[in-house]
């Protein structure tokens, strides 16, 4: 079946092709009556826009980029990124835009991808995740002139547009919670120390632990279930043994739960557990997991909206999306 053209719509409506173009693209230059008639005829003829022609006329690719410098295995296992990408896609789908998703080995490969995309004009803008302290990607993006929104705290964004959740406040709430239950020895199974959000949580954890006079330990991991389980075994062998453990993601919390139960310890009678992100994993375990909850799908959607704002000329701004909310479930109990 051949594509319906603007010329055919114009002939059916008895107007010029220019008038049809104005009407279909919601531009001034035609009366409301003409616009309504053109849209009605276009719908009846099952007209769809010619994506290639629209891209050429607008000098835009209508594609946005997201590069993930993570192992494929971690991405398969961890619910966070699927929710985040789902939120991004929900915004793009409304506009029939596309997402270019690239998984790479490290930051050097990520930067090379940005250079390639910019040189080939493959994307209109990018979403940058897993910010680092003094992130080397930021000066590259500025030099390339590639529009970007960074996902992370303003302290890491160096003045670039960013969307963030208040990880420091959430970590403080988690430690206040376990201390209120009488726990005095606490462990945290954390993400990679080079990640900026982990660095911010590290600082908040240290400040809160000293304020509450807790004995606190931290084990950094790559966010995977395997390293989460190994770190759990390590902290349980410590003397004194922690009676509460905070995990930087829900995948590691579920892995740690299995380790604790296999060792014959009871949750929450022997150990209280708190997880980050609160995916459905936290609600289907036995016992269910206390979690720092935020809307990951909504977070991805908000980031994409802000990137579209940047392309529309909005000045660089930092947008606080949320502070994760502590949801107390069955894995919490007094010491």
Phi, psi and omega in degrees: 000126185286154180289135174288133183253163176299325179300318180292323177294318179300318180297317181295323183274343183074032178231175181283161176295326178298319179296321178296317180298317178300316183294314184291332181261011177055045179251154176294163179124352177224155177288161179296326179295318179293317179302314181297320181293319179296315181296323179294314180294319179300318178294318180296325181273000180058043178288140172232146183294147175277103186301316183297316180295319180295321179296318180296317183291328183265355184056036179233152178269342184057031177229142181235146189252145173220118179250130180245112177269068181226160174290147179300325182296317179298319180294324178295319187280322192275123182292336188304310187289329177295320177294317181297312179297323177300321177294318177300313182296328181297327178282316181296323182297327179298332184251006184058033174269167184240157175245125172265109183253121182236128175257126184230172187278326187201181183294325178299316178293326178295314179298320178299323178295317178299318180297318180294313180299318181294317181296323183266000183053045183283329184229155177273339180185170183226154171255129184246123183242173178055055181298149176249163169290132186051055188297122182290346180285333186297310178297329178294314180297320178297316181294322179287341184069027183270116180303138184209151166237131181265139179260098182163173185299144177304333179297342182256348192269350177053042176084357178278159178302135181211156173233135188215160169244151188276085182292329180293315179296321180294317179296320177299318179297321180296316179290322176300322181296309184291327177293324180295338178273359177097006180282131182246342178241118189231141175240153175231128173262107192256169176279193182295132185294339180282346179284134183297321180292327176291320177301318179293318176296320178305313182296315181296320179298315181295315181297314182294320180297320178290321178298322183269359180057045179267151165276115189230138177231156180226134171239121179272146182221185176262016181078359185278161177297320182298310181289330175297319178293315180298318181294325177297316177300320181296313184290330179288342177272355182287155175235119359287153180283136178294147175254001174214139179230132177250129181251140182282350169210166185285332178298314179292327179296318179294319177297319178294323177303315180296319179297314182299315180293324179294333178276002178084010177271152184253140175245123010261006187301318181264322185219133172268137179241140174230132181246160176256148172089323174061055170284175176304338177306321184290341185257355180249358177281165173232112001284163175293153190259130166301137188212152170270105192257136168211160186279095185292321178297315177297325177299312178299319179296317180297318179300316181293320176301318181292326177294320175297323177297319179300316179295333179277359176104010180295143178290158179299129180218155173257126183244117174281115181280313182192166165250119181309137184262131179282117177253114185274124181232202190289343183278002178253136176199157177299151180297000000 
